[in-house]
Amino acid sequence: MSLTEDFLTPEEEKEIVHAIHVAEQNTSGEIRVHIEAHAEKLPLERAKEVFHALGMDATEAKNGVLFYVGVQDHSFAIIGDKGIDDVVEDDFWDCTKDVVIGHFKNKEFKDGLVNGILRAGERLKKHFPFHSEDTNELSNEISKG
């Protein structure tokens, strides 16, 4: 198996997808997770490429959020689209990133992602609350590269 396949068990992946669903009940924001073994670029740079490759910049409110994980590189990044960046403070993602990385340091990868995703949904609720007419614009499934 590859590094990305070994990173999380199928059951852990289901728990992460469920966390995305739960988080998106708080916000109209669209959350995705991407896991890959290695990238030649810095995590934030690579996360931006993946964000665009996954079509996350095509949401109506420009409120997509990507949790990017580079398994071999031990790298992690969270990025949000322009709609989010326009209304939140510069350090908006720092506390969420700290939660995820704190778990990652203890090899609690699933817990880190689940807690980070739920925190992101809660924090985005203020600027992008969930509305009953919201549609799920992006897949909740974990993408792998």
Secondary structure, DSSP 4 states (H G I P E B T S, - for coil): --HHHHHS-HHHHHHHHHHHHHHTTTBS-EEEEEEES--SS-HHHHHHHHHHHTTGGG-TTS-EEEEEEETTTTEEEEEE-HHHHTTS-TTTTHHHHHHHHHHHHTT-HHHHHHHHHHHHHHHHTTTSB--TT----S--SPEE-
